Amino acid sequence: MGIHNQFAKLPPILLVIAPNLMACVKTAREFGIEPGLSDGLRTVSQAYKLRGWSRGTPFIAQDRGSWAATRQGHELDMVLDIYVQQGRLRIANERDLLEAGSGLFENGKAAQ
């Protein structure tokens, strides 16, 4: 590994938050991101996995009203609210989505 590789810019992180992995995949796709094509995507399905992210880390989530159907989902929703209020996490904006690859999958399908 050369020196230039050590300092290569890492892709920006975008958290996909949902109560289970299948819901995370569905959420990413709803935002135009194909999970296997995005290096910066991280899925979070348990509240304790929200710890340790840098202040202001962007996230996407959907259907949060249904999360309370399970204890794990309810805890995830409560912790997410707290972290957003504290500024530890923030709702992703258009730039965050583009950096995570939003639209790349559709563009690739159109080119075929």
C-alpha positions as protocol buffer text, in pm:
chain_id: "A"
residue {
  index: 1
  type: MET
  ca { x: 0 y: 0 z: 0 }
}
residue {
  index: 2
  type: GLY
  ca { x: 154 y: 328 z: -110 }
}
residue {
  index: 3
  type: ILE
  ca { x: 143 y: 657 z: 74 }
}
residue {
  index: 4
  type: HIS
  ca { x: -108 y: 799 z: -173 }
}
residue {
  index: 5
  type: ASN
  ca { x: -348 y: 514 z: -87 }
}
residue {
  index: 6
  type: GLN
  ca { x: -325 y: 587 z: 285 }
}
residue {
  index: 7
  type: PHE
  ca { x: -451 y: 938 z: 235 }
}
residue {
  index: 8
  type: ALA
  ca { x: -714 y: 867 z: -27 }
}
residue {
  index: 9
  type: LYS
  ca { x: -1041 y: 1038 z: 55 }
}
residue {
  index: 10
  type: LEU
  ca { x: -1289 y: 802 z: 215 }
}
residue {
  index: 11
  type: PRO
  ca { x: -1645 y: 814 z: 88 }
}
residue {
  index: 12
  type: PRO
  ca { x: -1883 y: 1016 z: 307 }
}
residue {
  index: 13
  type: ILE
  ca { x: -2091 y: 806 z: 543 }
}
residue {
  index: 14
  type: LEU
  ca { x: -2469 y: 790 z: 517 }
}
residue {
  index: 15
  type: LEU
  ca { x: -2658 y: 590 z: 777 }
}
residue {
  index: 16
  type: VAL
  ca { x: -2966 y: 396 z: 672 }
}
residue {
  index: 17
  type: ILE
  ca { x: -3171 y: 344 z: 986 }
}
residue {
  index: 18
  type: ALA
  ca { x: -3456 y: 94 z: 1016 }
}
residue {
  index: 19
  type: PRO
  ca { x: -3560 y: -182 z: 1259 }
}
residue {
  index: 20
  type: ASN
  ca { x: -3420 y: -464 z: 1041 }
}
residue {
  index: 21
  type: LEU
  ca { x: -3186 y: -519 z: 749 }
}
residue {
  index: 22
  type: MET
  ca { x: -3462 y: -574 z: 493 }
}
residue {
  index: 23
  type: ALA
  ca { x: -3621 y: -241 z: 591 }
}
residue {
  index: 24
  type: CYS
  ca { x: -3277 y: -74 z: 559 }
}
residue {
  index: 25
  type: VAL
  ca { x: -3239 y: -209 z: 204 }
}
residue {
  index: 26
  type: LYS
  ca { x: -3592 y: -96 z: 116 }
}
residue {
  index: 27
  type: THR
  ca { x: -3525 y: 250 z: 260 }
}
residue {
  index: 28
  type: ALA
  ca { x: -3201 y: 293 z: 65 }
}
residue {
  index: 29
  type: ARG
  ca { x: -3375 y: 193 z: -256 }
}
residue {
  index: 30
  type: GLU
  ca { x: -3665 y: 432 z: -186 }
}
residue {
  index: 31
  type: PHE
  ca { x: -3405 y: 710 z: -174 }
}
residue {
  index: 32
  type: GLY
  ca { x: -3255 y: 594 z: -505 }
}
residue {
  index: 33
  type: ILE
  ca { x: -2949 y: 425 z: -355 }
}
residue {
  index: 34
  type: GLU
  ca { x: -2857 y: 67 z: -438 }
}
residue {
  index: 35
  type: PRO
  ca { x: -2692 y: -68 z: -121 }
}
residue {
  index: 36
  type: GLY
  ca { x: -2435 y: -285 z: -298 }
}
residue {
  index: 37
  type: LEU
  ca { x: -2312 y: 8 z: -508 }
}
residue {
  index: 38
  type: SER
  ca { x: -2248 y: 259 z: -229 }
}
residue {
  index: 39
  type: ASP
  ca { x: -1924 y: 237 z: -29 }
}
residue {
  index: 40
  type: GLY
  ca { x: -2034 y: 496 z: 225 }
}
residue {
  index: 41
  type: LEU
  ca { x: -2366 y: 338 z: 323 }
}
residue {
  index: 42
  type: ARG
  ca { x: -2398 y: 195 z: 675 }
}
residue {
  index: 43
  type: THR
  ca { x: -2709 y: 16 z: 798 }
}
residue {
  index: 44
  type: VAL
  ca { x: -2824 y: 54 z: 1157 }
}
residue {
  index: 45
  type: SER
  ca { x: -3103 y: -161 z: 1295 }
}
residue {
  index: 46
  type: GLN
  ca { x: -3032 y: -154 z: 1668 }
}
residue {
  index: 47
  type: ALA
  ca { x: -3026 y: 148 z: 1899 }
}
residue {
  index: 48
  type: TYR
  ca { x: -2684 y: 75 z: 2048 }
}
residue {
  index: 49
  type: LYS
  ca { x: -2529 y: 85 z: 1699 }
}
residue {
  index: 50
  type: LEU
  ca { x: -2609 y: 458 z: 1679 }
}
residue {
  index: 51
  type: ARG
  ca { x: -2332 y: 527 z: 1930 }
}
residue {
  index: 52
  type: GLY
  ca { x: -1998 y: 657 z: 1815 }
}
residue {
  index: 53
  type: TRP
  ca { x: -2087 y: 834 z: 1492 }
}
residue {
  index: 54
  type: SER
  ca { x: -1933 y: 1176 z: 1430 }
}
residue {
  index: 55
  type: ARG
  ca { x: -2136 y: 1479 z: 1521 }
}
residue {
  index: 56
  type: GLY
  ca { x: -2377 y: 1564 z: 1238 }
}
residue {
  index: 57
  type: THR
  ca { x: -2362 y: 1227 z: 1060 }
}
residue {
  index: 58
  type: PRO
  ca { x: -2642 y: 1222 z: 800 }
}
residue {
  index: 59
  type: PHE
  ca { x: -2907 y: 953 z: 796 }
}
residue {
  index: 60
  type: ILE
  ca { x: -3214 y: 840 z: 609 }
}
residue {
  index: 61
  type: ALA
  ca { x: -3515 y: 659 z: 752 }
}
residue {
  index: 62
  type: GLN
  ca { x: -3878 y: 606 z: 662 }
}
residue {
  index: 63
  type: ASP
  ca { x: -4201 y: 466 z: 805 }
}
residue {
  index: 64
  type: ARG
  ca { x: -4087 y: 548 z: 1159 }
}
residue {
  index: 65
  type: GLY
  ca { x: -4447 y: 536 z: 1278 }
}
residue {
  index: 66
  type: SER
  ca { x: -4444 y: 159 z: 1229 }
}
residue {
  index: 67
  type: TRP
  ca { x: -4120 y: 102 z: 1421 }
}
residue {
  index: 68
  type: ALA
  ca { x: -4300 y: 88 z: 1757 }
}
residue {
  index: 69
  type: ALA
  ca { x: -4450 y: -248 z: 1661 }
}
residue {
  index: 70
  type: THR
  ca { x: -4141 y: -412 z: 1812 }
}
residue {
  index: 71
  type: ARG
  ca { x: -3938 y: -330 z: 2121 }
}
residue {
  index: 72
  type: GLN
  ca { x: -3620 y: -303 z: 1915 }
}
residue {
  index: 73
  type: GLY
  ca { x: -3788 y: -63 z: 1673 }
}
residue {
  index: 74
  type: HIS
  ca { x: -3932 y: 147 z: 1956 }
}
residue {
  index: 75
  type: GLU
  ca { x: -3589 y: 178 z: 2121 }
}
residue {
  index: 76
  type: LEU
  ca { x: -3428 y: 265 z: 1787 }
}
residue {
  index: 77
  type: ASP
  ca { x: -3686 y: 540 z: 1727 }
}
residue {
  index: 78
  type: MET
  ca { x: -3643 y: 688 z: 2076 }
}
residue {
  index: 79
  type: VAL
  ca { x: -3261 y: 695 z: 2057 }
}
residue {
  index: 80
  type: LEU
  ca { x: -3271 y: 838 z: 1705 }
}
residue {
  index: 81
  type: ASP
  ca { x: -3491 y: 1126 z: 1827 }
}
residue {
  index: 82
  type: ILE
  ca { x: -3251 y: 1199 z: 2113 }
}
residue {
  index: 83
  type: TYR
  ca { x: -2944 y: 1196 z: 1887 }
}
residue {
  index: 84
  type: VAL
  ca { x: -3111 y: 1427 z: 1635 }
}
residue {
  index: 85
  type: GLN
  ca { x: -3205 y: 1671 z: 1912 }
}
residue {
  index: 86
  type: GLN
  ca { x: -2846 y: 1664 z: 2039 }
}
residue {
  index: 87
  type: GLY
  ca { x: -2707 y: 1724 z: 1688 }
}
residue {
  index: 88
  type: ARG
  ca { x: -2522 y: 1394 z: 1685 }
}
residue {
  index: 89
  type: LEU
  ca { x: -2718 y: 1283 z: 1379 }
}
residue {
  index: 90
  type: ARG
  ca { x: -2898 y: 1486 z: 1114 }
}
residue {
  index: 91
  type: ILE
  ca { x: -3145 y: 1416 z: 837 }
}
residue {
  index: 92
  type: ALA
  ca { x: -2962 y: 1372 z: 507 }
}
residue {
  index: 93
  type: ASN
  ca { x: -2989 y: 1648 z: 252 }
}
residue {
  index: 94
  type: GLU
  ca { x: -2975 y: 1631 z: -129 }
}
residue {
  index: 95
  type: ARG
  ca { x: -2595 y: 1654 z: -135 }
}
residue {
  index: 96
  type: ASP
  ca { x: -2560 y: 1367 z: 114 }
}
residue {
  index: 97
  type: LEU
  ca { x: -2785 y: 1152 z: -103 }
}
residue {
  index: 98
  type: LEU
  ca { x: -2593 y: 1232 z: -419 }
}
residue {
  index: 99
  type: GLU
  ca { x: -2259 y: 1158 z: -250 }
}
residue {
  index: 100
  type: ALA
  ca { x: -2400 y: 823 z: -136 }
}
residue {
  index: 101
  type: GLY
  ca { x: -2492 y: 735 z: -493 }
}
residue {
  index: 102
  type: SER
  ca { x: -2856 y: 833 z: -520 }
}
residue {
  index: 103
  type: GLY
  ca { x: -2963 y: 794 z: -880 }
}
residue {
  index: 104
  type: LEU
  ca { x: -2659 y: 595 z: -991 }
}
residue {
  index: 105
  type: PHE
  ca { x: -2855 y: 270 z: -1006 }
}
residue {
  index: 106
  type: GLU
  ca { x: -3128 y: 428 z: -1220 }
}
residue {
  index: 107
  type: ASN
  ca { x: -2865 y: 586 z: -1447 }
}
residue {
  index: 108
  type: GLY
  ca { x: -2696 y: 249 z: -1488 }
}
residue {
  index: 109
  type: LYS
  ca { x: -3026 y: 77 z: -1573 }
}
residue {
  index: 110
  type: ALA
  ca { x: -3104 y: 346 z: -1831 }
}
residue {
  index: 111
  type: ALA
  ca { x: -2766 y: 297 z: -2000 }
}
residue {
  index: 112
  type: GLN
  ca { x: -2824 y: -77 z: -2053 }
}
